Amino acid sequence: MAGRTYPSMSRRQIEGLIADGRMVFILDQYVIKADAWAPYHPGGDKAIRHMIGRDATDEVTALHSAEARERMNRYRIGKFEGRWINFIPPIQGGKFRLLSEAGPDDVFDNGPDSSATASSSASTASSSDAGSRPPSPIFDHDDDVDVTLRKRQMPAAVSSAASVSSACSGEPENEGMAFLNSLTHEQIALDQEKYPPIDSATQDNIVSKYRELHQRVKDEGLYQCNYWAYGVECCRYTLLAAASFVFLQWGWYFTSAVCLGAFWHQLVFSAHDAGHMGITHGYHTDSVIGIIIADFLGGLSLGWWKHNHNVHHVVTNSPEHDPDIEHMPFMAVSHRLLQSLRSTYYDRVMEYDAVAKFAIAVQHYSYYILLSFGRLNLYRLSWAYLFLGQGPRKGPAWWHRYLEIAGQFFFWAWFGYGIMYRTLPTNWDRFVFFVVSHVVPMPVHAQICLSHFAMSTSDMGPHESFPQKMLRTTMDIDCPAWLDFFHGGLQFQVIHHLFPRIPRHNLRRTQKLVQDFCNEVGIPYALYGFVHGNKMVVGTLAEVSRQAAILAKCQQVIAASGEPQHGHSH
């Protein structure tokens, strides 16, 4: 491969390939066509689809081993000279022109641009089915939208009935969408003030410094796993499992359930490490470790988690694309979810219906209650993934599904039959044991949500660099080192998102390097205490609830005015 030469390809040629349905992205200046590889990708094809038309070098480097990157080189079809300017991928609504369509090279912007430097380019786009999309509520707005609604004081200004009427009166046919769109513009403006600008020079500097940081991380041996630390983890797991078994035999069912729940809580952290190849760095070895932990001992699918989590890592906190913040109809962390957005991950519209209106109105009160039963939803998602064959059926991971299915039967044999049916004497004991054992791991769900729910959900456009996006959408939790066992590395989500394959016992050592990098490039490093971070999350949920109430008032004003109401779709 090293001696092979590749033809130079123009941006227009690459655009034409994408318009023709090809899965093309840039990796180290080479053009990669992933069509033949996508069905074999262990993390599914959606993560790849979000990279189409983009320079995916940093995302690929962060999420893949050097061996996996080397295998990708087999799919090179050409080389691009110069600085690549990202397209918006088709899955995100980007437009592309077929090569047969007339048009000059390098002047076409294929979709909305958060920097607003190419707002007129959309009018030149082809109406081809290959790249058509509905108007964006973020960027394709009318010039006569009341700009005062985008100011920082706007939410307070709409608290009265009169201001609600004013916010809704501009575009009655949109049933209050003008109000929600104004919130979107406001959030983008706030992010533009807080974070470095999305111009090529600034973002190139951030990428350059990030790659230097990555080299320092490797040079300091932070990818090398501390197996003694995992020895301690295994001792903790064994102690909790043994305690649960002993208490079960003694008839201390409540205490046994608590220990089992704590066992599951701790296991999740190592399953997370294995899913990112952060233990042995061997794909099959870590996958088997993760499957034993997740499926055989925890009843959850590691394959489902990978399929979900890889997408989360490349489109973090995007309401349309990131499954980790798509919890409709029960929760919404962004006002944009009040617009019945279409999820590209689940391939369905997340309806803002009557159930959602009720649930979101009280979500800041129901948040921890919902998290307490989050494990039940993970069972459902795991079964759907495995038994409907949603994972890869070809390539190196083809047999993982069958090992996972065996793990599911094993789990329900020892837990469902062995404990719940054979050991517990009464239905009441079974009910209490099941509820307690499933509620105790609730902190892990809170820890996962804590890292993102209070952070930005704005779309800053395709030209934002990978490291800036990760730092803008993720927070770390400050805690003493002796509490690391409780958080399991999830308190270092900023560092983890920048370098997902670093073993979690090295994340604290990496923190100082990341802080220095943030200071150097001028990106705020979000670091909060556990209690304060939870307050921020609940505050975000309460704010979205308040915005939903204002939207409802807008719609009431429209109805009272006698204006015809029209539906909307996205």
C-alpha positions in Angstrom: 0.0 0.0 0.0 2.8 2.4 0.9 4.2 2.4 -2.7 0.9 2.8 -4.4 0.0 6.2 -6.0 -3.5 7.6 -6.1 -5.1 10.0 -8.6 -5.6 13.5 -7.4 -9.4 14.2 -7.0 -11.2 17.5 -7.1 -13.9 18.6 -4.7 -16.4 18.5 -7.5 -15.5 14.9 -8.3 -15.9 13.9 -4.7 -19.2 15.7 -4.5 -20.4 13.9 -7.6 -19.6 10.5 -6.0 -21.6 11.4 -2.9 -24.5 12.6 -5.0 -24.4 9.2 -6.7 -24.9 7.6 -3.3 -21.3 6.7 -2.4 -20.0 6.8 1.2 -17.0 9.0 0.7 -14.9 10.8 3.3 -11.4 12.2 3.7 -8.8 10.5 5.9 -5.2 12.0 6.1 -5.8 13.8 2.8 -6.8 10.5 1.1 -10.3 9.9 -0.3 -11.9 6.8 1.3 -14.9 5.1 -0.4 -16.4 3.0 2.4 -19.3 1.3 0.6 -17.8 -2.1 0.5 -16.6 -1.8 4.1 -19.7 -0.3 5.8 -21.6 -3.6 6.1 -18.7 -5.1 8.0 -18.2 -2.1 10.3 -18.7 -3.4 13.9 -20.1 -0.1 15.0 -22.7 0.0 12.3 -23.0 2.3 9.2 -24.6 5.3 10.8 -21.4 6.6 12.4 -19.8 6.3 8.9 -22.7 8.2 7.3 -22.2 11.1 9.6 -18.6 11.4 8.2 -19.6 11.4 4.5 -18.2 14.5 2.8 -16.1 15.4 5.8 -12.5 15.2 6.9 -12.9 12.4 9.4 -9.2 12.1 10.4 -9.6 13.1 14.0 -12.8 11.1 14.6 -11.3 8.0 13.0 -8.0 8.4 15.0 -9.9 8.9 18.3 -12.2 5.9 17.9 -10.0 3.3 16.1 -6.8 1.5 16.7 -3.8 2.0 14.4 -4.5 -1.5 12.9 -8.1 -0.5 12.0 -6.9 2.7 10.4 -4.4 0.7 8.4 -7.2 -1.5 7.1 -9.1 1.5 6.0 -6.3 2.4 3.7 -7.5 -0.5 1.4 -10.5 1.7 0.5 -8.5 4.7 -0.8 -9.6 5.8 -4.2 -7.7 9.1 -4.6 -6.0 12.0 -2.9 -7.2 15.5 -2.2 -4.6 18.3 -2.4 -5.0 21.3 -0.1 -7.3 22.1 2.8 -10.6 20.2 2.7 -13.8 22.1 3.5 -16.4 19.9 5.0 -19.7 19.2 3.3 -22.8 18.6 5.4 -23.4 14.8 5.1 -26.5 13.6 3.3 -27.8 12.0 6.6 -27.8 15.5 8.1 -29.6 17.1 5.1 -26.7 18.1 2.9 -27.3 18.6 -0.8 -25.0 17.3 -3.5 -24.8 17.7 -7.3 -24.3 14.9 -9.7 -21.2 15.2 -12.0 -23.5 15.5 -14.9 -25.0 18.7 -13.5 -23.5 22.0 -14.6 -21.7 24.1 -12.0 -18.2 25.4 -11.1 -16.0 23.6 -8.7 -15.3 24.7 -5.1 -18.0 27.4 -4.9 -20.9 25.2 -3.9 -22.0 25.1 -0.2 -24.2 22.1 0.2 -26.4 23.2 3.1 -26.9 25.7 6.0 -23.7 27.2 7.3 -23.6 28.3 11.0 -21.1 31.1 10.2 -23.7 32.6 7.8 -21.0 33.2 5.2 -22.8 31.2 2.5 -26.4 31.9 3.1 -27.1 32.6 -0.5 -25.5 29.4 -1.8 -28.6 27.3 -0.9 -30.5 29.0 -3.7 -27.9 27.6 -6.2 -28.3 24.1 -5.1 -29.7 21.4 -7.2 -33.1 20.1 -6.6 -31.9 16.5 -7.2 -33.4 13.8 -5.0 -29.8 12.9 -4.0 -29.5 15.8 -1.7 -32.7 17.6 -1.2 -33.7 18.6 2.3 -36.5 20.6 4.0 -35.6 24.2 5.1 -33.5 24.3 8.2 -35.2 25.9 11.2 -31.7 27.0 12.4 -30.2 28.7 9.4 -32.9 29.2 6.7 -34.8 31.9 8.5 -36.7 34.8 7.1 -35.0 38.2 7.4 -38.0 39.7 9.1 -37.8 37.5 12.2 -37.7 39.8 15.2 -34.0 40.0 16.0 -34.8 41.3 19.5 -35.9 37.8 20.3 -32.4 36.6 19.9 -31.0 38.7 22.7 -29.9 37.2 26.0 -32.8 38.8 27.9 -35.4 37.3 25.6 -36.6 34.4 27.8 -37.5 36.8 30.6 -39.2 39.1 28.1 -41.7 36.4 27.0 -42.9 35.6 30.5 -46.0 37.7 30.3 -49.1 37.0 28.2 -48.5 40.1 26.2 -45.0 39.1 25.2 -46.1 35.6 24.4 -48.6 37.2 22.0 -45.8 39.3 20.5 -43.5 36.3 20.1 -46.3 34.4 18.3 -47.8 37.1 16.2 -45.1 37.3 13.5 -45.7 33.9 12.0 -49.1 32.5 13.2 -49.0 29.7 10.7 -46.0 28.2 12.4 -47.9 27.7 15.7 -45.1 29.3 17.8 -42.2 27.9 15.9 -40.9 31.5 15.5 -40.4 31.5 19.3 -38.5 28.2 19.3 -36.4 29.3 16.3 -35.5 32.4 18.1 -34.2 30.3 21.0 -32.1 28.4 18.6 -30.5 31.5 17.2 -29.9 32.8 20.7 -28.1 29.6 21.8 -25.9 29.7 18.7 -25.1 33.4 19.4 -24.2 32.5 23.0 -21.9 29.7 21.8 -20.3 32.0 19.3 -19.5 34.4 22.1 -18.2 31.7 24.4 -16.1 29.6 22.0 -13.5 30.3 19.4 -14.8 31.4 16.0 -15.5 28.8 13.3 -13.1 30.2 10.7 -10.5 28.1 9.0 -7.4 29.6 10.6 -8.8 29.3 14.2 -10.1 25.8 13.7 -6.9 24.6 11.9 -4.9 25.9 14.9 -7.1 24.0 17.3 -6.8 20.8 15.3 -3.0 21.2 15.1 -2.7 21.7 18.8 -5.1 18.7 19.5 -2.9 16.4 17.4 0.2 17.6 19.3 -1.7 16.8 22.5 -2.5 13.4 21.2 1.2 12.7 20.5 2.0 13.8 24.1 -0.6 11.4 25.4 1.0 8.6 23.5 4.5 9.6 24.4 3.6 9.6 28.1 2.3 6.1 27.9 -1.3 7.0 28.7 -2.7 4.3 26.3 -0.9 1.6 28.3 -3.4 -0.2 30.6 -2.8 -0.5 34.3 -3.8 -4.2 34.8 -3.1 -3.9 38.6 -6.0 -1.4 38.7 -8.2 -3.9 37.0 -7.1 -6.5 39.5 -8.6 -4.2 42.2 -11.7 -3.8 40.1 -12.1 -7.6 39.9 -11.7 -7.9 43.6 -14.5 -5.4 44.1 -16.8 -7.2 41.6 -16.1 -10.6 43.3 -16.8 -9.2 46.8 -20.2 -7.7 45.7 -21.2 -10.8 43.8 -20.3 -13.1 46.8 -22.0 -10.8 49.2 -25.2 -10.9 47.2 -25.1 -14.7 47.0 -24.4 -15.1 50.7 -27.2 -12.7 51.7 -29.5 -14.5 49.3 -28.8 -17.8 51.0 -29.4 -16.2 54.4 -32.7 -14.9 53.4 -31.6 -11.2 53.5 -33.3 -10.6 50.2 -33.2 -6.8 50.3 -29.5 -6.6 51.2 -28.8 -9.2 48.5 -30.6 -7.1 45.9 -28.6 -4.0 47.0 -25.3 -5.9 46.5 -26.4 -7.2 43.1 -27.4 -3.8 42.0 -24.0 -2.4 43.1 -22.4 -5.3 41.2 -24.1 -4.3 38.0 -23.3 -0.6 38.6 -19.6 -1.3 38.9 -19.6 -3.8 36.0 -20.8 -1.1 33.5 -17.6 0.8 33.8 -15.4 -2.1 32.6 -17.9 -2.9 29.9 -17.6 0.7 28.7 -13.8 0.3 28.7 -14.0 -3.0 26.8 -16.4 -1.5 24.2 -13.8 1.2 23.5 -10.9 -1.4 23.3 -9.4 0.3 26.4 -8.3 -2.8 28.2 -6.2 -5.0 26.0 -6.6 -2.8 22.9 -7.3 -6.1 21.0 -10.7 -5.9 19.2 -11.9 -9.5 19.7 -10.3 -9.8 23.1 -11.9 -6.7 24.5 -15.2 -7.5 22.7 -15.4 -10.9 24.4 -14.5 -9.4 27.8 -17.3 -6.8 27.2 -19.8 -9.4 26.2 -19.1 -11.5 29.2 -19.6 -8.5 31.5 -22.5 -6.9 29.7 -24.5 -9.9 28.4 -23.6 -12.9 30.6 -23.5 -11.0 33.9 -25.6 -7.9 33.2 -28.2 -8.9 30.6 -27.4 -6.0 28.3 -26.0 -6.1 24.8 -22.5 -4.8 24.2 -23.2 -4.7 20.5 -26.2 -2.5 20.8 -24.2 -0.2 23.1 -21.4 0.1 20.5 -23.9 0.7 17.7 -25.4 3.5 19.7 -22.3 4.9 21.4 -20.2 5.3 18.2 -22.8 7.6 16.8 -23.0 9.5 20.1 -19.2 10.1 19.9 -19.3 11.7 16.4 -22.5 13.8 16.7 -22.5 14.5 20.4 -25.5 16.4 21.7 -27.2 16.9 18.4 -31.0 16.7 18.9 -31.6 15.1 15.5 -28.7 12.6 15.5 -27.4 11.7 19.0 -29.4 8.8 20.5 -28.0 9.6 23.9 -30.2 12.7 24.2 -33.2 11.4 22.3 -35.6 10.4 25.1 -38.9 11.6 23.7 -41.6 11.5 24.8 -40.3 11.3 28.4 -37.6 13.9 28.4 -36.2 16.7 26.3 -33.0 18.5 26.9 -33.4 20.9 24.0 -36.3 23.1 22.9 -35.7 21.8 19.4 -37.2 18.5 20.4 -40.5 20.4 20.9 -40.6 20.6 17.1 -41.2 16.9 16.4 -37.8 16.4 14.9 -36.9 13.3 12.9 -34.2 11.1 14.5 -31.7 9.9 12.0 -30.6 7.2 14.4 -34.0 5.7 15.1 -35.3 6.7 11.6 -38.6 8.0 13.0 -40.2 11.3 14.0 -39.9 12.0 17.7 -43.4 13.3 18.1 -44.2 16.1 20.5 -47.6 14.7 21.2 -49.9 14.7 24.2 -47.8 12.2 26.1 -44.7 14.3 25.5 -46.4 17.5 26.5 -47.4 16.0 29.9 -44.1 14.3 30.6 -41.9 17.3 29.6 -44.0 19.6 31.8 -42.8 17.7 34.8 -39.5 16.3 33.6 -37.4 18.2 36.2 -39.4 16.4 38.9 -39.6 12.9 37.2 -35.9 12.9 36.0 -34.4 10.7 38.8 -37.5 8.5 38.9 -37.1 7.8 35.2 -33.4 7.1 35.6 -34.2 4.6 38.3 -35.9 2.4 35.7 -33.5 3.1 32.9 -32.2 -0.5 32.9 -35.6 -1.8 31.8 -35.4 0.3 28.6 -31.8 -1.0 28.0 -33.2 -4.6 28.1 -35.7 -3.6 25.4 -33.1 -2.0 23.2 -30.7 -4.9 23.7 -33.3 -7.5 22.7 -34.4 -5.5 19.6 -30.8 -5.2 18.5 -29.9 -8.8 18.9 -33.1 -10.6 18.0 -34.0 -8.4 15.0 -30.4 -8.7 13.7 -29.7 -4.9 13.7 -25.9 -5.5 14.1 -23.4 -6.4 11.5 -23.9 -9.9 10.0 -20.6 -9.9 8.0 -17.0 -9.1 8.7 -15.0 -9.7 11.9 -17.9 -9.2 14.3 -20.4 -11.6 12.6 -20.2 -14.1 15.4 -20.5 -11.6 18.3 -24.3 -11.5 17.9 -24.5 -15.3 18.6 -22.2 -15.1 21.6 -24.4 -12.2 22.9 -27.6 -14.2 22.4 -26.0 -17.0 24.3 -25.2 -14.5 27.0 -28.8 -13.3 27.2 -30.0 -16.8 27.8 -27.3 -17.4 30.4 -28.2 -14.2 32.2 -31.9 -14.9 32.4 -31.2 -18.5 33.4 -29.2 -17.5 36.5 -31.1 -14.3 37.3 -34.6 -14.9 36.0 -34.9 -18.6 36.7 -32.2 -19.3 39.3 -32.8 -16.3 41.6 -36.2 -14.8 40.8 -38.1 -18.1 40.3 -36.2 -20.8 42.2 -34.7 -19.0 45.2 -37.1 -16.2 46.2 -40.1 -17.8 48.0 -43.0 -15.3 47.4 -44.1 -13.0 44.6 -43.7 -10.0 47.0 -40.0 -11.0 47.6 -39.6 -11.3 43.8 -41.0 -7.9 43.2 -39.0 -6.2 45.9 -35.8 -8.0 44.8 -36.3 -7.0 41.1 -37.1 -3.4 41.9 -34.3 -2.9 44.4 -31.6 -4.6 42.2 -32.6 -2.4 39.2 -32.9 0.9 41.1 -29.6 0.6 42.8 -27.5 1.1 39.6 -29.4 4.3 38.9 -26.3 6.5 39.6 -24.7 5.2 36.4 -27.6 6.5 34.3 -27.3 9.8 36.2 -23.5 9.9 35.5 -24.0 9.3 31.8 -26.7 12.0 31.5 -24.7 14.4 33.7 -21.9 14.7 31.2 -24.1 16.1 28.4 -27.6 17.1 29.4 -26.5 20.6 30.6 -24.1 21.3 27.8 -24.7 22.9 24.4 -27.0 21.3 21.9 -26.4 23.9 19.2 -25.3 23.0 15.7 -22.3 25.2 14.9 -22.0 23.9 11.3 -19.8 21.5 9.5 -16.6 23.6 9.9 -16.3 23.2 13.7 -13.4 21.0 14.6 -13.8 17.7 16.4 -12.0 18.8 19.6 -14.0 22.0 19.9 -17.3 20.2 19.4 -16.4 17.6 22.1 -15.4 20.4 24.6 -18.5 22.4 23.8 -20.9 19.5 24.4 -19.3 17.6 27.3 -18.5 18.3 30.9 -16.2 16.7 33.5 -17.0 16.2 37.1 -14.5 17.2 39.8 -14.1 14.6 42.5 -11.4 13.4 44.9 -9.3 10.5 43.7 -10.7 8.1 46.3 -14.1 8.5 44.7 -13.0 7.4 41.3 -14.3 3.9 41.9 -17.8 5.3 42.3 -17.7 7.3 39.0 -15.8 4.6 37.1 -14.1 7.1 34.8 -17.4 8.7 33.6 -16.4 11.8 35.6 -13.8 12.4 32.9 -16.1 12.5 29.9 -14.4 15.5 28.3 -11.1 13.7 28.3 -12.8 10.5 27.3 -14.5 12.2 24.3 -11.2 13.6 23.1 -9.4 10.3 23.6 -12.0 7.5 23.9 -9.5 4.6 23.9 -7.4 5.8 26.9 -7.9 3.3 29.7 -10.0 4.9 32.4 -7.4 4.5 35.2 -5.2 6.9 33.1 -7.8 9.6 32.6 -7.0 11.5 35.8 -3.3 11.7 34.6 -4.5 13.0 31.2 -6.6 15.8 32.8 -3.7 18.2 33.3 -2.6 17.9 29.6 -6.2 18.6 28.4 -6.5 21.6 30.7 -3.3 23.0 29.3 -4.5 22.4 25.8 -7.8 24.2 26.5 -5.9 27.2 28.0 -3.7 27.3 24.9 -6.5 27.4 22.3 -9.0 29.4 24.3 -11.7 26.8 24.7 -13.5 26.7 28.1 -13.0 23.4 30.0 -16.3 22.5 31.7 -15.4 21.2 35.1 -18.1 21.1 37.9 -18.8 19.4 41.2 -21.1 16.4 41.2 -23.9 18.3 43.1 -23.5 21.5 41.0 -23.5 19.4 37.8 -26.7 17.7 38.8 -28.3 21.1 39.5 -27.3 22.3 36.1 -29.0 19.2 34.5 -32.2 19.6 36.4 -32.1 23.4 35.6 -31.8 22.6 31.9 -34.8 20.2 32.1 -36.8 22.9 34.0 -35.9 25.5 31.4 -37.1 23.3 28.5 -40.3 22.6 30.5 -40.7 26.4 30.8 -40.1 26.8 27.1 -42.7 24.2 26.4 -45.2 26.1 28.5 -44.5 29.3 26.6 -45.0 27.4 23.3 -48.3 26.1 24.6 -49.3 29.7 25.4 -48.3 30.8 21.9 -50.5 28.2 20.4 -53.4 29.3 22.7 -52.9 32.9 21.6 -53.0 31.7 17.9 -56.2 29.7 18.6 -57.8 32.6 20.3 -56.9 35.0 17.5 -58.9 32.8 15.0 -55.9 32.3 12.7 -55.9 29.0 10.9 -53.3 26.6 12.4 -51.2 24.4 10.1 -49.2 21.4 10.9 -45.5 21.2 10.5 -43.0 18.4 9.8 -39.3 18.0 9.9 
